[in-house]
């Protein structure tokens, strides 16, 4: 398989790991516009006051 050089790059960081539920790509994968890359955890943490 012939590998192509990316013309754009993106760096994804999260301040807190527990907000990321799953990652749907690996380093070096070819991705398409609109492809799901990261799923976030929508559950909100409950705080006691």
DSSP file (Angstrom, degrees, kcal/mol; ACC not computed):
  #  RESIDUE AA STRUCTURE BP1 BP2  ACC     N-H-->O    O-->H-N    N-H-->O    O-->H-N    TCO  KAPPA ALPHA  PHI   PSI    X-CA   Y-CA   Z-CA
    1    1 A X              0   0    0      0, 0.0     2,-0.5     0, 0.0     0, 0.0   0.000 360.0 360.0 360.0 130.7    0.0    0.0    0.0
    2    2 A X        -     0   0    0      1,-0.0     2,-0.3     0, 0.0     0, 0.0  -0.712 360.0-143.1 -83.5 123.1    1.4    3.4   -1.0
    3    3 A X        -     0   0    0     -2,-0.5     2,-0.3     1,-0.0    -1,-0.0  -0.673   9.5-147.4 -89.0 140.4    1.3    5.8    1.9
    4    4 A X        -     0   0    0     -2,-0.3     2,-0.4     0, 0.0    -1,-0.0  -0.790  17.8-117.1-104.1 149.8    0.5    9.5    1.3
    5    5 A X        -     0   0    0     -2,-0.3     2,-0.1     1,-0.1     0, 0.0  -0.717  35.1-114.7 -84.1 132.9    1.9   12.4    3.2
    6    6 A X        -     0   0    0     -2,-0.4     3,-0.1     1,-0.1    -1,-0.1  -0.386  15.6-158.2 -67.4 141.9   -0.8   14.4    5.1
    7    7 A X  S    S+     0   0    0      1,-0.1     2,-0.3    -2,-0.1    -1,-0.1   0.525  80.8  31.8 -95.8  -7.8   -1.3   18.0    4.0
    8    8 A X        -     0   0    0      2,-0.0     2,-0.3     0, 0.0    -1,-0.1  -0.986  66.3-165.2-143.2 153.1   -2.9   18.9    7.4
    9    9 A X        -     0   0    0     -2,-0.3     2,-0.4    -3,-0.1     0, 0.0  -0.964   1.5-163.5-135.6 154.5   -2.4   17.7   10.9
   10   10 A X        -     0   0    0     -2,-0.3     2,-0.5     2,-0.0    -2,-0.0  -0.999   8.0-151.7-138.6 141.6   -4.4   18.1   14.1
   11   11 A X        -     0   0    0     -2,-0.4     2,-0.5     2,-0.0    -2,-0.0  -0.964  12.4-161.8-114.1 125.7   -3.5   17.7   17.7
   12   12 A X        +     0   0    0     -2,-0.5     2,-0.3     2,-0.0    -2,-0.0  -0.933  15.0 169.2-113.1 123.1   -6.2   16.7   20.1
   13   13 A X        -     0   0    0     -2,-0.5     2,-0.4     3,-0.0     3,-0.1  -0.949  18.2-154.1-129.0 150.7   -5.7   17.1   23.8
   14   14 A X        -     0   0    0     -2,-0.3     3,-0.1     1,-0.1    -2,-0.0  -0.987  15.3-145.4-125.0 136.1   -8.2   16.9   26.7
   15   15 A X  S    S+     0   0    0     -2,-0.4     2,-0.4     1,-0.2    -1,-0.1   0.841  95.8  27.0 -65.6 -32.5   -7.8   18.7   30.0
   16   16 A X  S >  S-     0   0    0      1,-0.1     3,-1.4    -3,-0.1     4,-0.3  -0.993  70.9-147.3-135.4 127.9   -9.3   15.7   31.8
   17   17 A X  G >  S+     0   0    0     -2,-0.4     3,-1.6     1,-0.3    -1,-0.1   0.781  92.0  70.8 -63.9 -28.9   -9.2   12.1   30.5
   18   18 A X  G 3  S+     0   0    0      1,-0.3    -1,-0.3    22,-0.0    23,-0.1   0.600  87.2  66.2 -71.2  -7.3  -12.6   11.1   31.9
   19   19 A X  G <  S+     0   0    0     -3,-1.4    22,-2.9    21,-0.1     2,-0.6   0.681  87.4  77.7 -82.6 -18.1  -14.4   13.3   29.3
   20   20 A X  E <   +A   40   0A   0     -3,-1.6    20,-0.2    -4,-0.3     3,-0.1  -0.835  54.4 178.1 -95.7 118.8  -13.2   11.1   26.4
   21   21 A X  E     -     0   0A   0     18,-2.7     2,-0.3    -2,-0.6    19,-0.2   0.891  65.5 -13.3 -86.3 -44.1  -15.2    7.9   26.1
   22   22 A X  E     -A   39   0A   0     17,-1.8    17,-3.1     2,-0.0     2,-0.4  -0.991  52.7-137.4-158.6 153.8  -13.6    6.4   23.1
   23   23 A X  E     -A   38   0A   0     -2,-0.3    15,-0.2    15,-0.2    14,-0.1  -0.961  10.2-163.9-115.4 130.3  -11.2    7.2   20.2
   24   24 A X        +     0   0    0     13,-3.7     2,-0.3    -2,-0.4    14,-0.1  -0.034  64.9  52.0-108.7  29.4  -12.1    5.9   16.8
   25   25 A X        -     0   0    0     12,-0.2     2,-0.3     6,-0.0    -2,-0.0  -0.978  65.7-136.0-154.3 163.3   -8.8    6.3   14.9
   26   26 A X    >   -     0   0    0     -2,-0.3     3,-2.5     4,-0.0     2,-0.0  -0.874  44.4 -80.3-119.8 155.7   -5.1    5.4   15.3
   27   27 A X  T 3  S+     0   0    0     -2,-0.3    -1,-0.0     1,-0.3     0, 0.0  -0.326 119.9  19.8 -53.4 126.4   -2.0    7.5   14.7
   28   28 A X  T 3  S+     0   0    0      1,-0.3    -1,-0.3    -2,-0.0     2,-0.0   0.329  89.8 141.1  93.4  -7.0   -1.4    7.6   10.9
   29   29 A X    <   -     0   0    0     -3,-2.5     2,-0.6     1,-0.1    -1,-0.3  -0.341  55.0-121.9 -65.9 148.9   -4.9    6.5    9.9
   30   30 A X        -     0   0    0    -24,-0.0     2,-0.3    -2,-0.0    -1,-0.1  -0.843  36.6-169.9 -89.0 124.2   -6.4    8.1    6.8
   31   31 A X        -     0   0    0     -2,-0.6     2,-0.3    -6,-0.0    -6,-0.0  -0.821  12.6-135.8-117.9 156.6   -9.7    9.8    7.9
   32   32 A X    >   -     0   0    0     -2,-0.3     3,-2.1     1,-0.1     2,-0.1  -0.756  35.9 -86.8-109.3 155.4  -12.5   11.3    5.9
   33   33 A X  T 3  S+     0   0    0     -2,-0.3     3,-0.1     1,-0.3    -1,-0.1  -0.381 116.6  19.2 -57.7 132.1  -14.4   14.5    6.4
   34   34 A X  T 3  S+     0   0    0      1,-0.3    -1,-0.3    -2,-0.1     2,-0.2   0.354  89.2 142.6  87.7  -5.9  -17.3   14.0    8.8
   35   35 A X    <   -     0   0    0     -3,-2.1     2,-0.4     1,-0.1    -1,-0.3  -0.462  59.7-110.7 -70.4 137.6  -15.8   10.7   10.2
   36   36 A X        +     0   0    0      1,-0.2     3,-0.1    -2,-0.2    -1,-0.1  -0.562  45.3 165.6 -68.1 121.6  -16.4   10.2   13.9
   37   37 A X        +     0   0    0     -2,-0.4   -13,-3.7     1,-0.4     2,-0.4   0.803  60.6  17.5-105.6 -44.3  -13.0   10.5   15.6
   38   38 A X  E     -A   23   0A   0    -15,-0.2     2,-0.5   -14,-0.1    -1,-0.4  -0.995  59.9-151.7-136.3 136.5  -13.6   10.9   19.3
   39   39 A X  E     -A   22   0A   0    -17,-3.1   -18,-2.7    -2,-0.4   -17,-1.8  -0.941  19.3-147.4-108.4 127.0  -16.7   10.1   21.4
   40   40 A X  E     -A   20   0A   0     -2,-0.5     2,-0.7   -20,-0.2   -20,-0.3  -0.618  20.1-111.4 -93.2 151.9  -17.1   12.2   24.5
   41   41 A X        -     0   0    0    -22,-2.9    -1,-0.0    -2,-0.2   -23,-0.0  -0.732  27.4-168.3 -81.1 114.7  -18.7   11.1   27.8
   42   42 A X        +     0   0    0     -2,-0.7     2,-0.3     2,-0.1    -1,-0.1   0.542  50.8 111.4 -84.4  -6.7  -21.9   13.0   28.1
   43   43 A X        -     0   0    0      1,-0.1     2,-0.4   -24,-0.0    -2,-0.1  -0.513  62.2-141.7 -70.7 129.0  -22.6   12.1   31.7
   44   44 A X        -     0   0    0     -2,-0.3     2,-0.3     1,-0.0    -2,-0.1  -0.719  16.7-117.1 -92.4 141.6  -22.2   15.1   33.9
   45   45 A X        -     0   0    0     -2,-0.4     2,-0.4     1,-0.0    -1,-0.0  -0.575  24.2-132.9 -77.3 136.7  -20.6   14.7   37.3
   46   46 A X        -     0   0    0     -2,-0.3     2,-0.4     2,-0.0    -1,-0.0  -0.759  19.5-155.3 -90.7 133.7  -22.8   15.4   40.3
   47   47 A X        -     0   0    0     -2,-0.4     2,-0.5     2,-0.0     0, 0.0  -0.891   5.4-143.5-111.2 139.3  -21.3   17.6   43.0
   48   48 A X              0   0    0     -2,-0.4    -2,-0.0     1,-0.1     0, 0.0  -0.851 360.0 360.0 -99.3 134.0  -22.3   17.6   46.6
   49   49 A X              0   0    0     -2,-0.5    -1,-0.1     0, 0.0    -2,-0.0   0.377 360.0 360.0-111.9 360.0  -22.3   21.0   48.3
